[in-house]
Amino acid sequence: MDLNQIKKIIDKEGGKVIIVENDQPILVISKIEGEHQQKMSFDKNKQETQKVFDQKKEISQSTELLAKEELPTEELTVEDLPF
């Protein structure tokens, strides 16, 4: 069976074709539309979500560090103003 016959089967029947050699599956062929395209889209969305999560985590950590910094405890007076 050549590749063109396999393509026709997939176009007509949809789904996947599994190539078997020595009673073991060695290759799965499917159209890029459908399942694979959805998986690629899901993986991309997952990566983008992870980036946003990492950025928010970094901002949160920076905010915590800034909050921990000690500020001067003495009060400022009018004499402290530069004029």
PENOR-V270964 format. One record per backbone hydrogen bond with DSSP energy under -1.0 kcal/mol. NH is the residue of the N-H (numbers start at 0). CO is the residue of the C=O. E is the energy in kcal/mol with one decimal. If there is no record, write none. Layout:
BEGIN
NH|CO|E  NH|CO|E
END
This chain:
BEGIN
5|1|-1.7  6|2|-2.6  7|3|-2.2  8|4|-2.1  9|5|-2.3  10|6|-2.8  11|7|-2.7  12|8|-3.3  13|9|-2.1  16|28|-2.8  18|26|-3.4  20|23|-2.9  23|20|-1.3  25|18|-3.1  26|18|-1.4  28|16|-3.2  36|31|-1.3  37|33|-2.6  38|34|-2.4  39|35|-2.6  40|36|-2.2  41|37|-2.7  42|38|-2.8  43|39|-2.2  44|40|-2.5  45|41|-2.5  46|42|-2.3  47|43|-2.4  48|44|-2.5  49|45|-2.3  50|46|-2.2  51|47|-2.2  52|48|-2.5  53|49|-2.6  54|50|-2.5  55|51|-2.6  56|52|-2.3  57|53|-2.4  58|54|-2.4  59|55|-2.5  60|56|-2.5  61|57|-2.4  62|58|-2.6  63|59|-2.2  64|60|-2.2  65|61|-2.4  66|62|-2.3  67|63|-1.6  68|64|-1.1  79|76|-1.4  80|77|-1.4  82|80|-1.2
END
